[in-house]
Amino acid sequence: MLKVSYRLRDHGWATACLFNGSETLTLSVSYITPALDDLIDAIIVLLLGYERADFRWLTEPGDYHIRLVRHGEVIRLTVLERSQEVFSGEERLLPLAVQVRSQLRQLRHTHGLLGYQTSWRRPFPIEASKRLETLIKEAKAKLPSP
């Protein structure tokens, strides 16, 4: 079980929380990198069938390397700080993608496009959101009927 949440805070900062059923990792993520976009892109890559996606989240002064590795339909997320594992968790790909989509919807609803851009200093990832939505629909269509 892996739960992901992503909330904007003060200008240029977001809080990313990862929960694996027993541990929580909370990161204050900087706008210096497109953190949310990188998370979306990683999920998209996995939905397209790739086995691995990596990205970094800057926390100023440090940074975290996030690695997502696909084993069938299960994704293992590992967070590394200075090459040391500080967090890991697993979730099936489709539920993880749906969680990320949910966080995007919440951000857009809460802040709107202008509010997101003002706070995060980047435009809301509209195209990536649409792509994620399409891939989720395709993945759901491939599920066996109950």
trRosetta pair geometry for C-beta under 8 A, 3 or more apart (Angstrom, degrees):
i j d omega theta_ij theta_ji phi_ij phi_ji
1 19 8.0 -30 124 115 95 84
1 20 6.7 127 85 -173 69 43
1 21 4.4 99 65 -64 113 112
1 89 7.1 -57 92 -171 44 112
1 90 7.5 37 13 76 21 66
1 91 6.4 46 -150 -92 26 88
2 18 7.0 -21 -165 -166 93 89
2 19 7.2 149 -157 80 44 53
2 20 5.7 -10 -102 -109 71 65
2 21 7.9 -62 -72 -24 41 88
2 75 7.6 -87 36 86 150 97
2 77 5.9 113 -147 25 157 125
2 89 3.7 131 -98 128 102 122
2 90 6.0 -172 -31 77 115 17
2 91 3.7 -104 38 -32 103 115
2 96 6.5 13 80 -99 116 106
3 17 7.8 -13 110 115 93 94
3 18 7.3 153 80 -158 57 41
3 19 4.2 -8 55 57 105 105
3 20 8.0 -147 22 -66 72 26
3 99 6.8 -164 -146 -138 53 148
4 16 7.5 -22 -164 -168 84 89
4 17 7.4 154 -156 84 38 60
4 18 6.0 -5 -104 -106 69 70
4 19 8.0 -155 -64 25 33 74
4 39 7.9 162 178 -167 146 138
4 96 7.1 65 2 -152 128 78
4 99 5.1 110 48 132 98 131
4 100 6.4 -1 87 -75 140 71
4 103 6.7 -68 115 -39 95 144
5 15 7.9 -1 110 110 96 88
5 16 7.2 166 87 -153 54 44
5 17 4.6 3 55 53 100 102
5 103 6.3 169 -142 -103 44 118
6 14 6.1 12 -174 166 83 128
6 15 7.5 171 -149 86 40 51
6 16 5.2 -2 -106 -106 79 77
6 17 7.8 -156 -68 24 41 66
6 36 6.2 126 163 -105 151 99
6 39 7.2 -164 -70 47 153 167
6 103 4.6 68 39 -179 100 140
6 107 7.1 -28 101 -58 98 125
7 14 6.3 165 85 -163 39 79
7 15 5.0 -9 61 56 94 94
7 107 7.7 -172 -121 -90 42 89
8 13 7.6 116 -164 90 59 52
8 14 5.1 -48 -103 -104 47 86
8 107 6.6 98 -16 -135 107 101
8 110 7.8 179 35 99 109 128
8 111 6.2 35 34 -62 147 147
8 116 7.1 -161 -50 -126 156 66
8 119 5.0 65 174 131 141 142
8 120 6.1 -91 -116 -61 124 98
9 13 4.5 -39 65 99 110 101
9 14 6.1 168 6 -109 84 26
9 15 5.6 79 -42 -22 118 95
9 28 7.5 -38 22 -138 150 92
10 13 5.0 30 60 38 79 117
10 119 7.9 -173 150 -155 23 93
11 118 7.6 -71 -115 143 99 70
11 119 5.7 -129 -109 -145 56 53
11 121 7.4 76 -176 -39 87 102
12 30 6.5 -3 160 -155 90 68
12 31 4.2 -99 -147 8 66 125
12 119 7.6 -139 -26 168 37 54
12 120 7.2 121 -98 -137 32 33
12 121 6.0 18 -91 -4 79 126
13 28 5.8 -15 -163 -175 113 94
13 29 7.0 137 -160 72 58 49
13 30 6.5 -30 -102 -104 66 48
13 31 7.1 -83 -56 -25 32 89
14 28 7.6 153 76 -159 39 48
14 29 4.7 -25 65 63 91 103
14 31 7.7 107 -12 -68 96 73
14 35 6.4 -159 47 76 134 142
14 36 7.1 90 -15 -50 177 104
14 120 7.1 20 -52 -107 113 103
15 26 6.3 -9 -170 -169 100 96
15 27 7.2 154 -155 78 51 47
15 28 6.1 -26 -98 -101 69 59
15 29 7.3 169 -95 14 16 86
16 26 7.4 160 83 -154 49 47
16 27 4.7 -12 60 59 97 100
16 29 5.2 49 -8 -23 113 128
16 35 7.2 -126 -47 160 135 132
16 57 6.8 -74 23 -147 152 164
17 24 6.2 -13 -167 -169 98 104
17 25 7.2 159 -153 82 49 49
17 26 5.0 -11 -103 -103 82 78
17 27 7.8 -176 -77 22 37 67
18 24 7.0 155 81 -155 49 53
18 25 4.6 -5 56 55 102 97
18 26 7.9 -166 25 -72 64 38
18 27 7.9 26 0 -1 101 105
18 77 7.1 -134 -151 114 137 139
18 79 6.9 163 45 -33 161 138
18 87 5.9 103 91 151 133 147
18 89 6.5 -172 166 15 106 137
19 23 7.3 -176 -144 92 53 43
19 24 4.8 -14 -98 -101 83 81
19 25 8.0 -166 -71 23 41 62
19 89 7.4 83 108 -91 30 163
20 23 5.4 7 42 52 105 83
20 87 7.0 177 -24 -174 129 90
20 88 6.7 59 -96 98 156 44
20 89 3.1 -145 -106 -95 103 114
20 90 7.6 64 -145 16 101 54
21 89 7.2 148 4 -133 88 111
23 87 6.5 -155 112 -127 127 90
25 79 6.0 -169 122 44 170 160
25 86 6.6 108 -116 123 136 99
25 87 4.1 -54 -38 -76 147 156
27 57 6.1 72 138 114 150 142
27 59 5.8 -100 -170 -93 96 125
27 64 6.2 -76 -119 3 149 150
28 59 5.6 96 74 -150 72 93
29 35 4.6 92 164 -126 136 170
29 57 4.8 -60 -123 -174 109 116
29 58 7.0 95 -159 68 65 52
29 59 6.3 -58 -101 -92 41 71
30 33 7.0 76 86 21 86 76
30 35 7.5 134 68 -39 44 130
30 57 7.9 140 33 173 69 71
30 58 4.5 -52 48 99 115 99
30 59 6.3 169 -14 -114 97 18
30 60 4.9 83 -58 -13 143 112
31 35 7.5 -96 -109 3 35 107
31 120 5.4 166 -113 -169 118 60
31 121 4.9 84 162 44 151 113
31 122 6.6 -177 -163 -11 104 107
32 58 5.0 -36 61 66 118 151
32 60 7.2 118 -5 -55 135 112
33 38 6.7 6 144 -25 110 139
33 56 6.4 170 -59 90 179 88
33 57 6.8 -151 68 -127 129 38
33 58 5.2 128 4 2 111 108
34 37 3.7 -16 147 40 117 125
34 38 5.8 136 94 -29 78 86
34 122 6.0 155 -112 -150 90 169
34 125 7.8 105 179 -71 119 120
35 38 5.8 -58 -150 32 26 111
35 39 6.7 24 154 -17 62 103
35 57 5.0 59 -127 -122 111 92
35 58 7.6 -120 -72 32 109 71
36 39 5.7 -52 -152 34 35 112
36 40 6.4 34 151 -17 67 105
36 104 7.8 130 179 -95 121 83
36 107 7.6 25 -137 -48 156 175
36 120 7.6 -31 10 -149 130 152
36 125 6.4 -158 112 -3 104 130
37 40 5.7 -55 -149 38 32 111
37 41 6.1 32 154 -20 67 108
37 122 7.5 -91 -26 141 126 149
37 125 4.9 160 -98 -82 84 139
37 128 6.1 149 -139 -2 76 167
38 41 5.7 -52 -143 38 30 112
38 42 6.4 35 155 -23 63 104
38 55 3.8 148 172 -169 123 156
38 56 7.5 -73 180 49 167 44
38 57 7.5 -166 71 -74 141 75
38 66 7.9 121 128 53 118 127
39 42 5.8 -54 -151 32 29 112
39 43 6.7 26 154 -15 63 105
39 55 7.1 -127 -65 60 47 150
39 66 7.7 -10 -96 97 80 160
39 100 6.3 -167 140 -133 108 125
40 43 5.9 -59 -153 37 32 108
40 44 6.3 33 151 -21 67 107
40 100 6.3 159 -99 163 64 130
40 104 7.2 68 -91 -74 122 130
40 125 5.8 178 31 113 162 156
40 128 4.5 84 127 151 141 128
40 129 7.1 -62 -140 -72 147 54
40 132 5.8 -86 -160 -57 98 136
41 44 5.5 -53 -146 36 33 115
41 45 6.3 38 154 -23 66 103
41 53 7.4 180 116 -163 75 134
41 55 7.4 109 70 -66 109 141
41 128 6.5 -64 -65 -136 71 131
42 45 5.8 -50 -149 32 30 113
42 46 6.7 27 153 -15 62 105
42 53 3.6 150 -146 130 81 139
42 54 7.5 151 -113 2 118 9
42 55 5.7 -108 -57 -8 124 121
42 66 7.4 -65 -74 109 171 115
42 68 5.3 113 167 22 121 138
43 46 5.8 -57 -152 38 33 110
43 47 6.3 34 151 -19 67 107
43 53 7.7 -120 -39 57 26 164
43 68 7.8 -43 -78 127 53 177
43 96 6.7 -156 -122 122 111 99
43 97 5.1 142 -179 -107 122 79
43 100 5.1 -138 -42 32 166 164
43 132 6.4 39 98 -123 119 113
44 47 5.6 -57 -147 38 31 111
44 48 6.4 31 153 -20 65 107
44 128 6.9 -106 -40 -158 144 87
44 131 5.7 24 -121 121 133 118
44 132 5.8 -93 -77 -85 94 76
44 135 6.2 152 -131 2 70 161
45 48 5.7 -58 -153 36 29 112
45 50 4.6 -37 162 43 88 136
45 53 4.5 132 72 -85 135 125
46 49 7.8 138 -180 0 31 9
46 50 6.0 -85 -92 66 38 82
46 51 8.0 64 -121 -125 75 11
46 53 5.8 -90 -45 -8 92 126
46 68 6.2 -70 -60 126 137 129
46 70 5.4 155 -144 -63 102 125
46 75 6.3 21 -161 -99 158 126
46 93 5.8 -154 138 -136 120 118
46 97 7.8 -151 82 -69 112 108
47 93 6.7 156 -85 166 66 122
47 97 6.0 72 -70 -95 122 147
47 132 7.6 133 10 -133 158 61
47 135 4.1 77 139 162 147 136
47 136 7.4 -66 -126 -64 149 53
47 138 8.0 107 170 69 114 112
47 139 6.2 -88 -147 -53 103 132
48 135 7.1 -66 -59 -125 68 137
50 53 6.5 92 100 -56 126 89
50 70 7.2 133 106 11 51 136
51 69 6.6 12 156 -158 78 67
51 70 4.7 -126 -144 53 52 102
52 67 7.1 -20 -162 -169 98 89
52 68 6.8 156 -153 87 49 60
52 69 5.1 -5 -104 -108 87 69
52 70 6.8 -130 -60 13 45 82
53 67 7.7 160 85 -155 47 46
53 68 4.7 -3 58 57 90 108
54 65 6.7 -7 -167 -177 104 93
54 66 6.9 160 -153 85 53 56
54 67 5.1 -10 -104 -106 88 72
54 68 7.4 -165 -73 24 43 68
55 65 7.8 171 92 -154 30 54
55 66 5.4 -12 65 58 75 102
56 63 5.2 14 -178 171 114 122
56 64 6.7 154 -156 79 65 45
56 65 5.5 -33 -99 -100 80 58
56 66 7.1 168 -98 13 25 80
57 63 6.6 169 85 -159 43 74
57 64 4.9 -8 57 57 93 98
57 66 6.3 51 -9 -21 102 117
58 62 7.8 173 -156 102 56 40
58 63 4.8 -35 -107 -103 57 98
59 62 5.1 -6 61 71 107 80
59 63 6.2 172 14 -95 79 37
59 64 6.5 55 -21 -12 118 98
62 81 6.5 20 167 -150 137 107
62 82 7.8 -66 -149 -39 117 94
63 81 7.9 167 90 -127 42 72
64 79 5.4 -10 -178 -168 122 99
64 80 6.8 146 -165 71 66 45
64 81 5.5 -38 -107 -82 77 81
64 86 7.5 -87 -129 45 111 130
65 79 7.3 146 75 -160 51 47
65 80 4.3 -19 61 62 103 103
65 81 7.7 -180 19 -75 78 32
65 83 7.9 27 25 -82 139 43
66 77 6.8 -17 -169 -165 93 94
66 78 7.5 155 -156 81 46 49
66 79 5.7 -16 -102 -104 70 72
66 80 7.9 -165 -73 22 26 74
67 77 7.3 153 82 -155 51 46
67 78 4.7 -13 61 59 102 96
67 79 7.9 -173 22 -78 73 28
67 80 6.9 36 -5 -7 111 110
68 75 5.4 -9 -168 -171 99 113
68 76 7.3 157 -153 77 48 46
68 77 5.3 -14 -100 -99 78 73
68 78 8.0 -178 -76 21 33 68
69 75 7.1 146 72 -156 38 60
69 76 5.0 -17 60 58 93 98
69 78 7.4 14 3 3 106 109
70 73 7.9 -16 -163 -119 96 13
70 74 7.4 141 -156 79 54 45
70 75 5.7 -29 -97 -99 64 72
70 93 6.7 21 -122 -77 107 123
71 74 5.0 -24 69 70 90 97
71 75 7.8 166 24 -90 71 23
71 76 6.5 39 -1 -13 113 107
73 92 5.2 7 137 -150 99 90
73 93 5.3 -110 -168 11 65 104
73 94 7.3 -18 -170 -4 111 92
74 90 5.5 9 180 -175 108 114
74 91 7.3 167 -151 90 68 20
74 92 5.8 -53 -97 -97 57 54
74 93 7.3 -129 -91 -31 10 77
75 90 6.6 164 83 -150 48 62
75 91 5.8 -17 58 66 95 70
75 92 7.2 87 10 -175 84 11
75 93 5.3 107 -32 -85 111 69
75 96 5.5 -53 43 5 140 163
76 88 6.6 1 -179 -171 92 106
76 89 7.6 173 -151 90 55 31
76 90 5.1 -26 -99 -95 66 89
77 87 7.9 -17 117 118 93 94
77 88 6.5 169 89 -150 57 55
77 89 5.4 -8 57 60 100 78
77 90 7.3 178 16 -86 73 35
77 91 7.5 6 -5 18 112 97
77 96 8.0 162 -40 -136 124 143
78 85 5.8 -57 -168 -126 107 105
78 87 7.3 159 -156 90 43 58
78 88 4.6 -6 -105 -103 71 97
79 85 7.2 102 74 -155 52 60
79 86 5.4 -60 101 64 99 88
79 87 4.1 16 40 55 118 100
79 88 7.1 -154 18 -69 70 52
80 83 5.9 1 176 -127 124 18
80 84 6.3 142 -156 64 76 30
80 85 5.7 -45 -97 -89 74 47
80 86 6.8 133 -127 7 22 86
81 84 5.8 -33 69 63 69 87
81 86 4.8 26 8 -21 109 137
85 88 6.2 -8 -172 -39 122 111
91 95 5.7 -114 171 85 109 108
91 96 4.4 127 100 -64 125 104
91 99 7.8 -13 149 3 163 141
92 95 5.0 72 68 20 93 105
92 96 6.8 -169 86 -10 43 92
93 96 5.8 -67 -150 39 28 111
93 97 6.2 26 158 -19 68 108
93 139 7.5 -125 110 -152 109 152
94 97 5.6 -53 -144 36 32 112
94 98 6.3 33 156 -20 65 105
94 136 7.1 115 -148 -139 80 77
94 139 5.2 -173 -102 135 107 135
94 140 7.1 125 -151 -71 133 70
94 143 7.8 29 -82 -68 171 121
95 98 5.5 -52 -145 36 34 114
95 99 6.5 41 153 -24 64 100
96 99 5.6 -49 -153 30 33 114
96 100 6.7 31 151 -16 64 102
97 100 5.8 -54 -151 36 34 109
97 101 6.4 36 150 -19 66 105
97 132 6.6 -172 -169 -168 99 97
97 135 7.1 -108 -165 104 149 106
97 136 5.3 -175 129 -92 124 99
97 139 7.2 88 57 38 156 158
98 101 5.5 -51 -147 38 33 114
98 102 6.3 40 151 -24 64 104
98 136 6.3 118 -80 -141 71 133
99 102 5.5 -54 -151 33 31 115
99 103 6.6 32 151 -19 64 102
100 103 5.7 -51 -152 33 35 112
100 104 6.6 38 149 -20 64 103
100 132 6.8 -106 104 -163 113 148
101 104 5.6 -53 -152 34 34 114
101 105 6.4 35 152 -19 66 104
101 129 7.5 115 -131 -152 73 78
101 132 5.7 -175 -86 131 95 122
101 133 6.4 116 -131 -84 127 68
101 136 6.1 -19 -46 -43 152 158
102 105 5.7 -52 -148 35 32 111
102 106 6.4 33 153 -19 64 106
103 106 5.6 -53 -147 36 32 113
103 107 6.3 34 154 -20 65 105
104 107 5.8 -54 -147 35 30 110
104 108 6.3 25 157 -14 65 107
104 125 7.5 -80 -130 66 120 100
104 129 5.1 170 170 -116 149 111
104 132 7.3 126 1 69 160 150
105 108 5.9 -58 -147 39 29 108
105 109 6.1 27 156 -18 66 111
106 109 5.7 -57 -143 40 28 110
106 110 5.9 22 161 -15 66 113
107 110 6.0 -60 -140 41 25 106
107 111 5.9 -21 177 22 64 115
107 116 6.2 73 156 -104 102 121
107 124 7.4 168 120 -130 113 110
108 111 7.0 -74 -126 55 18 81
108 112 7.0 53 -175 -109 55 21
108 113 7.1 13 -141 -64 87 63
108 116 6.9 -28 -101 -45 53 141
108 124 6.2 90 -98 -160 91 150
108 129 7.7 57 -46 -122 139 165
110 115 7.7 -122 115 103 64 142
111 115 3.6 -150 -180 102 76 115
111 116 4.4 112 110 -61 131 71
111 119 6.3 -86 -145 16 140 137
112 115 4.5 85 54 14 86 107
112 116 6.7 -150 86 -10 41 88
113 116 5.9 -56 -149 34 26 111
113 117 6.5 20 157 -13 62 108
113 123 7.3 2 -171 -159 93 80
113 124 5.0 -106 -128 12 70 131
113 126 7.7 7 -115 -64 117 115
114 117 5.8 -58 -147 40 31 108
114 118 6.1 32 155 -20 67 108
115 118 5.6 -54 -142 37 30 112
115 119 6.1 20 162 -10 65 112
116 119 6.1 -66 -146 44 25 103
116 120 5.6 -15 172 15 66 120
116 123 7.6 61 102 -169 108 34
116 124 4.4 61 90 -71 152 100
117 120 6.5 -66 -120 56 21 87
117 121 7.2 63 -180 -112 54 11
117 122 6.6 -122 -127 87 66 25
117 123 5.2 -1 -96 -101 112 47
117 124 6.6 -83 -51 -24 82 74
118 121 7.8 8 180 -69 16 49
123 126 7.3 -48 144 -5 109 97
124 129 7.6 -5 150 -20 94 138
125 128 4.0 -25 162 42 116 118
125 129 5.7 133 105 -29 80 89
126 129 5.6 -59 -150 34 27 114
126 130 6.5 26 155 -18 64 105
127 130 5.7 -52 -150 35 33 111
127 131 6.4 33 152 -19 66 105
128 131 5.6 -52 -147 37 34 113
128 132 6.2 37 153 -21 65 105
129 132 5.7 -53 -148 36 30 112
129 133 6.3 34 152 -22 63 106
130 133 5.6 -53 -149 34 31 115
130 134 6.4 33 153 -19 64 105
131 134 5.8 -54 -151 35 31 112
131 135 6.4 27 154 -15 65 108
132 135 5.9 -59 -147 40 30 108
132 136 6.3 32 155 -21 65 106
133 136 5.8 -55 -149 34 28 111
133 137 6.5 28 154 -17 63 105
134 137 5.8 -56 -152 35 31 111
134 138 6.4 30 152 -18 65 107
135 138 5.5 -51 -145 37 34 114
135 139 6.2 35 155 -20 66 105
136 139 5.7 -55 -146 37 30 111
136 140 6.3 30 154 -18 65 106
137 140 5.8 -55 -147 37 30 110
137 141 6.4 33 153 -23 63 106
138 141 5.7 -54 -149 33 30 114
138 142 6.8 27 154 -18 62 106
139 142 5.9 -59 -155 33 33 111
139 143 7.3 49 146 -38 61 92
140 143 5.7 -35 -161 3 42 117
